Amino acid sequence: MLDAFRRSIGYRLARWHFRKQRESVMSFTGSLASGHRVLLILPLTPSGHPTRHLLELFRTRYGEEKLTLVADPLDNGVGSLFPHSEIIRITPLEVTRFFHPSAAVLKRVKAREYGAAIDLNLDFLLPSAYICKASRARVRVGFTRPGADLFYNFQIKVEGANGSALYDRLAACLKMF
């Protein structure tokens, strides 16, 4: 119960922090062009759903040099899959008591400019959503969940699908742009 209260306070603090950032009207056509740098936020909680085929899509479309990945420190496979990409590890100690990422993590994320930020967490996690919004990416992609409107401007519906099917739906949507 205390975690839910702190999470609620964290969400309200995030709304206050991002209150002056207004979304501009944009066309998604060509918004995920291969010339832009992409921020991928990998699942921060253990998941049995494979993201490997989705990661291969990003590698072939953008190249390893244009990918920055945010990953759990226990996710050892990502380093071998993307040896030329920047990997930002976020430990539980780098998350504040209100579920915001630490200033050090945000500094590393903001050090680069991104054309797109894509959150691959199936559940709404405030730290990953906050990183996505703070990245200042033109296109911020995530799954529809309560509270997600503040952080993402392109959302994938989760109704009627789960796990691998959601990642397949995300890949199909991203291939359109």
Secondary structure, 3 states (H helix, E strand, C coil): CHHHHHHHHHHHHHHHHCCCCCCCCCCCCCCCCCCCCEEEECCCCCCCCCCHHHHHHHHHHHCHHHEEEEECCCCCHHHHHCCCCEEEECCHHHECCCCCECHHHHHHHHCCCCCEEEECCCCCCHHHHHHHHHCCCCEEEEECCCCHHHCCCEEECCCCCCCHHHHHHHHHHHHCC
